[in-house]
Amino acid sequence: MEGNNQTSVTEFILLGFSGFSQAQFPLFVAFVSAYAGALVGNFCIITLIRVCHTLHTPMYFFLVNLSILDICTITAIIPQMLLNLMDEKKTISFQCCLTQAYFFVIFLATELLLLAVMAFDRYVAICQPLRYTIIMSQKVCSYLVIGTWVLGILLANVHVLSVLRLSFCGPSTINHFFCELPPLLQLSCTDTTFNQYLMLVTDLFLGFGCFLMTLVSYIYIVSSILKIQSVQGKKKAFSTCSSHLMVVTLFYSSVIYTYVRPPSMYLDTDKIVAVLYTVITPILNPLIYSLRNKEVKEAFKKFVRLDRN
């Protein structure tokens, strides 16, 4: 790989949170706890949906895939981060860095697309209830999920292949806790204009495209809910989409802030924002969907009762 892209850099230094030199061990404990919490929470959601037949609906089929993506995202980031917190050198090889960036782009792009698909699902459920089972059939849902993964992989291939044409001849210090494309591009000693335009165009398409689709879906959803006569009916309709709306708001806002701008504008404080969509979101998603969702709570109670019996 070194000869192909004419790079003299064989490894990078991930600064991570080295600015908090006195808090490396507390940070290690915090991120281990976060990783464990995300894994347990998302695996519980997956298991609960798998064993409870009342949750075998398109909404929860998408939720299973969201939990799988959250597990993949945090697993692509946290283990390397934990090694660096305990390692004085804090290095990562060039190949491993690109591999991490590649898989992260796949998971990030796929999750953005999946959240938009979930918004469409809620639109059909609330605005087209009589046609819901026809429109959101098992085959359609499967195609939608496969489509999000395929598009995510294609986008990752485009971005990483465009990085391979660059030369990295120093410096080799990445001001981040993992190999993300914006800070990585700052280290290239060749012109990255094409990469920056490519990133801006794809992120505008992906970020704002998914956001616009989600926004339009919720405009129709809110409009339909307001037409419902009973207060109880309005609460029930809103409860089916409030959890997704909270997840979308947290995830989209942090991702768009980071990616829809030139990599040269990347700041040291942006690492904190990155923690939101790499660590915090995978932890909060299962909590939001379980604590604010009556169907999930009822299914969990039944599961616990069956387990005791």
C-alpha positions in Angstrom: 0.0 0.0 0.0 2.9 2.3 0.7 4.2 2.1 -2.8 0.8 2.5 -4.4 -0.1 5.8 -2.9 3.5 7.1 -2.6 3.3 7.7 1.2 6.2 7.9 3.5 4.0 7.7 6.6 3.6 4.1 7.9 1.7 5.0 11.0 -0.3 7.8 12.6 -0.4 9.2 16.1 -3.9 9.6 17.4 -3.8 12.4 20.0 -7.2 11.5 21.3 -7.8 13.0 24.7 -4.1 13.4 25.5 -4.8 17.0 26.6 -6.4 15.4 29.7 -3.2 13.7 30.8 -4.3 13.4 34.4 -7.6 11.8 33.5 -6.5 9.0 31.2 -7.5 6.2 33.6 -10.9 7.8 34.4 -11.5 8.2 30.7 -10.6 4.6 30.1 -13.1 3.5 32.8 -15.8 5.8 31.4 -15.4 4.6 27.8 -15.2 0.9 28.9 -18.5 1.5 30.8 -20.0 3.2 27.8 -18.9 0.4 25.4 -20.3 -2.2 27.8 -23.6 -0.3 28.2 -24.0 0.2 24.5 -23.4 -3.5 23.8 -25.7 -4.7 26.6 -28.5 -2.2 25.7 -28.5 -2.9 21.9 -28.2 -6.7 22.3 -31.1 -6.6 24.7 -33.2 -4.7 22.2 -32.3 -7.2 19.4 -33.0 -10.2 21.7 -36.3 -8.8 22.9 -37.6 -8.0 19.4 -36.5 -11.5 18.2 -38.3 -13.4 21.0 -41.5 -11.2 21.3 -43.9 -11.9 18.4 -45.8 -8.7 19.1 -42.7 -6.7 18.0 -42.4 -8.5 14.7 -43.4 -5.4 12.7 -41.5 -3.2 10.2 -40.8 -0.6 12.8 -39.0 -3.0 15.0 -37.3 -4.8 12.1 -35.7 -1.4 11.3 -34.9 -0.9 15.0 -33.0 -4.3 15.1 -30.9 -3.1 12.2 -30.3 0.3 13.9 -29.1 -1.6 17.0 -26.8 -3.7 14.8 -25.4 -0.5 13.3 -24.8 1.0 16.7 -22.9 -2.1 17.9 -20.8 -1.9 14.7 -20.1 1.8 15.0 -19.0 1.8 18.6 -17.0 -1.4 18.1 -15.1 0.3 15.2 -14.1 3.1 17.5 -13.9 2.2 21.2 -11.3 -0.7 21.2 -8.7 1.3 19.4 -9.4 4.3 21.6 -9.0 2.2 24.8 -5.6 0.9 23.6 -4.5 4.5 22.9 -5.6 5.7 26.4 -3.3 3.1 28.0 -0.5 3.4 25.4 2.1 6.2 25.6 2.8 6.1 21.8 -0.9 6.2 20.8 -0.1 5.0 17.3 -2.1 3.3 14.6 -0.7 1.9 11.3 -1.6 3.5 8.0 -3.5 0.4 6.9 -5.4 0.1 10.1 -6.3 3.8 10.0 -7.8 3.6 6.5 -9.6 0.4 7.5 -11.1 2.1 10.5 -12.1 5.1 8.4 -13.6 2.8 5.8 -15.8 0.9 8.1 -16.9 4.0 10.0 -18.1 5.7 6.8 -20.1 2.5 6.0 -21.8 2.5 9.4 -22.3 6.3 9.5 -23.8 6.5 6.0 -26.0 3.4 6.5 -27.3 4.8 9.8 -28.2 8.1 8.2 -30.1 6.3 5.5 -31.8 3.9 7.9 -33.1 6.7 10.1 -34.6 8.3 6.9 -36.2 5.0 6.1 -37.6 4.7 9.6 -39.1 8.2 9.2 -40.8 7.0 6.0 -42.1 4.0 7.9 -43.7 6.2 10.5 -45.2 8.4 7.8 -46.9 5.4 6.2 -48.1 4.0 9.6 -49.7 7.3 10.6 -50.7 8.8 7.3 -51.6 5.7 5.3 -52.7 3.2 8.0 -55.0 1.2 5.8 -52.2 0.6 3.2 -49.4 0.1 5.8 -49.1 -3.7 5.5 -49.1 -3.5 1.7 -46.6 -0.7 1.3 -44.3 -1.8 4.1 -44.3 -5.5 3.3 -41.6 -7.8 4.5 -40.0 -7.9 1.0 -40.0 -4.0 0.8 -38.5 -3.7 4.2 -35.8 -6.1 3.4 -35.0 -4.3 0.1 -34.9 -1.0 2.0 -32.4 -2.3 4.6 -30.2 -4.0 1.9 -30.3 -0.7 -0.1 -29.0 1.3 2.8 -26.1 -1.1 3.4 -25.2 -1.2 -0.3 -25.3 2.6 -0.6 -23.2 3.0 2.6 -20.6 0.5 1.2 -20.5 2.3 -2.1 -19.9 5.7 -0.5 -17.2 4.3 1.7 -15.4 2.8 -1.3 -15.5 6.1 -3.1 -14.2 8.1 -0.2 -11.4 5.7 0.8 -10.3 5.1 -2.8 -10.0 8.9 -3.2 -7.8 9.0 0.0 -5.5 6.3 -1.5 -4.5 8.6 -4.3 -3.1 11.1 -1.8 0.4 11.2 -0.4 1.1 11.5 3.4 4.6 12.6 4.0 4.2 14.2 7.4 3.1 15.4 9.9 1.6 12.1 11.1 -0.4 13.4 14.1 -4.2 13.1 13.9 -5.9 15.5 16.3 -8.7 13.0 17.0 -9.5 9.8 18.9 -10.0 7.7 15.8 -9.3 7.9 12.0 -12.1 10.1 10.7 -11.8 11.5 7.2 -11.9 15.3 7.9 -8.8 15.4 10.3 -7.1 12.7 8.1 -7.3 14.9 5.0 -5.5 17.7 6.9 -2.4 15.6 7.0 -2.0 15.1 3.3 1.0 16.8 1.6 -0.8 16.8 -1.8 -3.8 18.7 -3.0 -7.0 17.5 -1.3 -9.4 19.8 -3.2 -11.1 16.9 -5.0 -11.5 15.0 -1.8 -13.0 18.0 -0.1 -15.5 18.6 -2.9 -16.3 14.9 -3.0 -16.9 14.9 0.8 -19.0 18.1 0.6 -21.2 16.9 -2.3 -21.8 13.4 -0.9 -22.4 14.7 2.6 -24.9 17.4 1.3 -26.6 14.6 -0.6 -26.6 12.2 2.3 -26.9 14.4 5.3 -29.3 17.0 4.0 -31.1 14.5 1.7 -31.9 12.2 4.6 -32.7 15.2 6.8 -35.1 16.6 4.2 -36.8 13.3 3.7 -37.2 12.9 7.5 -38.5 16.5 7.8 -41.1 16.1 5.0 -42.2 12.8 6.6 -42.7 14.5 10.0 -44.5 17.5 8.5 -47.1 15.0 7.1 -47.1 13.1 10.3 -47.8 16.2 12.5 -50.4 17.3 10.1 -52.2 14.0 10.3 -51.9 13.8 14.1 -53.5 17.3 14.5 -56.5 16.1 12.5 -57.2 13.3 15.1 -60.2 14.4 17.2 -59.4 12.6 20.5 -56.6 13.7 22.8 -55.9 10.0 23.6 -55.6 9.3 19.9 -53.2 12.1 19.4 -51.0 10.9 22.2 -51.0 7.3 20.9 -50.0 8.5 17.4 -47.3 10.8 18.6 -45.9 8.1 20.9 -45.1 5.9 17.9 -42.8 8.4 16.4 -41.5 10.5 19.3 -38.6 8.1 20.1 -37.4 8.1 16.5 -37.7 11.9 16.4 -35.4 12.2 19.4 -32.8 9.9 17.9 -32.9 11.7 14.6 -32.4 15.1 16.2 -29.4 14.0 18.2 -27.7 12.1 15.4 -28.4 14.4 12.4 -27.4 17.6 14.2 -24.0 16.3 15.3 -23.2 14.6 12.0 -24.2 17.5 9.8 -22.2 19.9 12.1 -19.0 17.8 11.5 -19.3 16.8 7.9 -21.1 19.6 5.9 -18.1 21.9 5.9 -14.5 21.8 4.6 -12.0 19.5 6.5 -9.7 22.5 7.0 -12.4 23.9 9.4 -12.0 21.0 11.8 -11.4 22.2 15.3 -10.0 20.5 18.5 -13.4 20.9 20.2 -15.1 18.9 17.4 -13.8 15.7 19.1 -16.5 16.3 21.7 -19.2 16.5 19.0 -17.8 13.3 17.5 -18.3 11.6 20.9 -22.1 12.2 20.4 -22.5 10.2 17.2 -19.9 7.6 17.9 -20.4 6.8 21.6 -23.4 8.6 23.1 -25.9 7.8 20.4 -25.3 4.0 20.5 -25.9 4.2 24.3 -29.0 6.4 24.2 -30.8 4.7 21.3 -31.8 1.5 23.2 -32.7 3.6 26.3 -34.9 6.0 24.2 -36.7 3.3 22.4 -37.3 1.2 25.6 -38.1 3.9 28.1 -40.4 6.0 25.8 -42.0 3.1 24.0 -45.0 1.4 25.6 -44.9 -1.7 23.3 -41.3 -2.4 24.2 -41.9 -1.9 27.9 -44.9 -4.3 27.8 -42.9 -6.9 25.8 -40.0 -6.6 28.3 -42.4 -7.2 31.2 -43.8 -10.3 29.4 -40.3 -11.6 28.7 -39.3 -11.2 32.3 -42.4 -13.0 33.5 -41.8 -15.9 31.1 -38.1 -16.1 32.2 -39.2 -16.4 35.8 -41.7 -19.1 35.0 
